[in-house]
């Protein structure tokens, strides 16, 4: 695993092309920001030139070659120009920051929206193979990288290049040797900085991967904190975290260590440049070729360049960091959902709710589940699927929902192939009561309304009452506005299941899937919820997955599965009266639970 990580490189071209695809929408804002930056950076050279004028004229005045009236007039002009520069700097700096903030906020919104939407639309297979903590970490870092890279362009790269162009251009006018020294110094400084940033990029990626892995494991640990408490494994989890933490810190430290060399050699380059930029003008001054004011101008212009220069190098570091963060997020953009809508796919509207599964074959990679499997589920009937774990019950529901595509064959609803319709519309036309109802950390009301966002309050409260959830929430201080906690941890299993039933009632779909909806409940709660479910199933096509055979005794048809094949079909009385898999299962559990 470590060797594979070391082979990973930052795809600068790809990452920048993705970033540019967002940035080009706001190209006129970018152009305006660049113009304002040029004006701001030009001020420094103008100020240095004003100082040169004052020194040169002051020298003449001291020598008696310039009258006091002329010198005073010159000083007034310099003061007025300087005041104008300050005012222009204030106005342009305000505009500069305003438009940068506007640009960054738009870019962050666009990038977060694009990749959140992309991730949420990726298929079920993607989400069951990627840790939630890692997804959150990369999405969050992508937001930071957007701001960071935009700051690099506007605060570090543009000011340095504009400053360099203005300084070198003005120095060429007065002394080409000084201009050459400054230019070579800058090239050496920037070139060396680029070299260090380049060779440290691999360490940056490894540090990011270590941080992602740590966050993913932390999320996993806190999600399963109850298991840790029940088994008394706090100490072993602490040791696991300590090991993860040490690896993350060592990976980050390896990246940081590159910058010891960066800072020290940068100081050496700038020190050498400073010596030369003073030495050559002084030699020319001694030979009468340059004035004292020109020497001061050359030196101050060079000094004003050092701020943007260090800013540029800091920007380089932030650029590589942003590229590493983008690498982790943008690589998701290359992943395509394996479950795609056909071109021109329509919205599905279920009228009768008849389901036909025709000769389907399906495998999870090399693990075969179904081969030429067929099943007809009539409209408005209760069809139960039973069998040992691994027999294909849950997989069949996932195929019905198109969480996976069949390898061959087809699944029809009301005689229409589900692949001809948009996935979201297919799923919206069915309601499900799962074995474990996972809730949002929101109110009970909003969790019920989730299945039908446009529902009126009257409709939501009617669904709550139908599921007999009103009797429970009336005991809560905040009633239906009670916050249920992350994944609904503040509610009992029965309470969560009633929320799930209320959701399904509110959705009001012709096809209802009950995926072991009562298997995790106690007998009394199960008895009460079974009555609610019986009312819910009326007038619908019902697909019921059950381990407790006692819960499906009233089903119209019971389909017994074994290793992806139908081994028996019939109602409870028929199947219990004849030898076969169903009777074996019934005898094994005697109304209990299939192992």
Secondary structure as the mmCIF struct_conf table of DSSP 4:
data_model
#
loop_
_struct_conf.conf_type_id
_struct_conf.id
_struct_conf.beg_label_comp_id
_struct_conf.beg_label_asym_id
_struct_conf.beg_label_seq_id
_struct_conf.end_label_comp_id
_struct_conf.end_label_asym_id
_struct_conf.end_label_seq_id
HELX_RH_AL_P HELX_RH_AL_P1 UNK A 2 UNK A 6
TURN_TY1_P TURN_TY1_P1 UNK A 7 UNK A 7
HELX_RH_AL_P HELX_RH_AL_P2 UNK A 12 UNK A 23
HELX_RH_3T_P HELX_RH_3T_P1 UNK A 24 UNK A 26
HELX_RH_AL_P HELX_RH_AL_P3 UNK A 27 UNK A 62
TURN_TY1_P TURN_TY1_P2 UNK A 63 UNK A 64
BEND BEND1 UNK A 66 UNK A 66
HELX_RH_AL_P HELX_RH_AL_P4 UNK A 68 UNK A 121
BEND BEND2 UNK A 122 UNK A 122
HELX_RH_AL_P HELX_RH_AL_P5 UNK A 124 UNK A 127
TURN_TY1_P TURN_TY1_P3 UNK A 128 UNK A 128
BEND BEND3 UNK A 129 UNK A 130
HELX_RH_AL_P HELX_RH_AL_P6 UNK A 132 UNK A 151
HELX_RH_PI_P HELX_RH_PI_P1 UNK A 152 UNK A 157
HELX_RH_AL_P HELX_RH_AL_P7 UNK A 158 UNK A 174
HELX_RH_AL_P HELX_RH_AL_P8 UNK A 176 UNK A 223
TURN_TY1_P TURN_TY1_P4 UNK A 224 UNK A 224
HELX_RH_AL_P HELX_RH_AL_P9 UNK A 225 UNK A 230
TURN_TY1_P TURN_TY1_P5 UNK A 231 UNK A 232
HELX_RH_AL_P HELX_RH_AL_P10 UNK A 234 UNK A 256
TURN_TY1_P TURN_TY1_P6 UNK A 257 UNK A 257
HELX_RH_AL_P HELX_RH_AL_P11 UNK A 258 UNK A 286
TURN_TY1_P TURN_TY1_P7 UNK A 287 UNK A 288
BEND BEND4 UNK A 289 UNK A 290
HELX_RH_AL_P HELX_RH_AL_P12 UNK A 292 UNK A 330
HELX_RH_3T_P HELX_RH_3T_P2 UNK A 331 UNK A 334
BEND BEND5 UNK A 338 UNK A 339
HELX_LH_PP_P HELX_LH_PP_P1 UNK A 341 UNK A 342
TURN_TY1_P TURN_TY1_P8 UNK A 343 UNK A 344
HELX_LH_PP_P HELX_LH_PP_P2 UNK A 345 UNK A 345
STRN STRN1 UNK A 346 UNK A 346
HELX_LH_PP_P HELX_LH_PP_P3 UNK A 347 UNK A 348
BEND BEND6 UNK A 351 UNK A 352
STRN STRN2 UNK A 355 UNK A 364
TURN_TY1_P TURN_TY1_P9 UNK A 365 UNK A 366
STRN STRN3 UNK A 367 UNK A 377
TURN_TY1_P TURN_TY1_P10 UNK A 379 UNK A 380
STRN STRN4 UNK A 382 UNK A 386
BEND BEND7 UNK A 388 UNK A 388
TURN_TY1_P TURN_TY1_P11 UNK A 389 UNK A 390
BEND BEND8 UNK A 391 UNK A 392
HELX_RH_AL_P HELX_RH_AL_P13 UNK A 393 UNK A 400
TURN_TY1_P TURN_TY1_P12 UNK A 401 UNK A 402
BEND BEND9 UNK A 403 UNK A 404
BEND BEND10 UNK A 407 UNK A 407
STRN STRN5 UNK A 408 UNK A 413
TURN_TY1_P TURN_TY1_P13 UNK A 414 UNK A 415
STRN STRN6 UNK A 416 UNK A 417
HELX_RH_3T_P HELX_RH_3T_P3 UNK A 418 UNK A 420
STRN STRN7 UNK A 421 UNK A 421
HELX_RH_AL_P HELX_RH_AL_P14 UNK A 423 UNK A 428
TURN_TY1_P TURN_TY1_P14 UNK A 429 UNK A 429
STRN STRN8 UNK A 430 UNK A 433
BEND BEND11 UNK A 435 UNK A 436
BEND BEND12 UNK A 441 UNK A 442
STRN STRN9 UNK A 443 UNK A 443
HELX_RH_AL_P HELX_RH_AL_P15 UNK A 444 UNK A 449
TURN_TY1_P TURN_TY1_P15 UNK A 450 UNK A 451
TURN_TY1_P TURN_TY1_P16 UNK A 453 UNK A 454
HELX_RH_AL_P HELX_RH_AL_P16 UNK A 457 UNK A 466
TURN_TY1_P TURN_TY1_P17 UNK A 467 UNK A 468
HELX_RH_AL_P HELX_RH_AL_P17 UNK A 470 UNK A 473
TURN_TY1_P TURN_TY1_P18 UNK A 474 UNK A 475
BEND BEND13 UNK A 476 UNK A 476
TURN_TY1_P TURN_TY1_P19 UNK A 477 UNK A 478
HELX_RH_3T_P HELX_RH_3T_P4 UNK A 479 UNK A 481
STRN STRN10 UNK A 483 UNK A 483
HELX_RH_3T_P HELX_RH_3T_P5 UNK A 486 UNK A 488
TURN_TY1_P TURN_TY1_P20 UNK A 489 UNK A 490
BEND BEND14 UNK A 491 UNK A 491
HELX_RH_AL_P HELX_RH_AL_P18 UNK A 493 UNK A 507
BEND BEND15 UNK A 510 UNK A 510
STRN STRN11 UNK A 511 UNK A 515
BEND BEND16 UNK A 516 UNK A 516
TURN_TY1_P TURN_TY1_P21 UNK A 517 UNK A 520
BEND BEND17 UNK A 521 UNK A 521
HELX_RH_AL_P HELX_RH_AL_P19 UNK A 523 UNK A 537
TURN_TY1_P TURN_TY1_P22 UNK A 538 UNK A 539
BEND BEND18 UNK A 540 UNK A 540
STRN STRN12 UNK A 541 UNK A 545
BEND BEND19 UNK A 547 UNK A 548
HELX_RH_3T_P HELX_RH_3T_P6 UNK A 549 UNK A 552
TURN_TY1_P TURN_TY1_P23 UNK A 553 UNK A 554
BEND BEND20 UNK A 556 UNK A 556
STRN STRN13 UNK A 557 UNK A 562
TURN_TY1_P TURN_TY1_P24 UNK A 563 UNK A 564
STRN STRN14 UNK A 565 UNK A 570
HELX_RH_AL_P HELX_RH_AL_P20 UNK A 572 UNK A 576
TURN_TY1_P TURN_TY1_P25 UNK A 577 UNK A 577
BEND BEND21 UNK A 578 UNK A 578
BEND BEND22 UNK A 580 UNK A 580
HELX_RH_AL_P HELX_RH_AL_P21 UNK A 581 UNK A 589
BEND BEND23 UNK A 590 UNK A 592
#
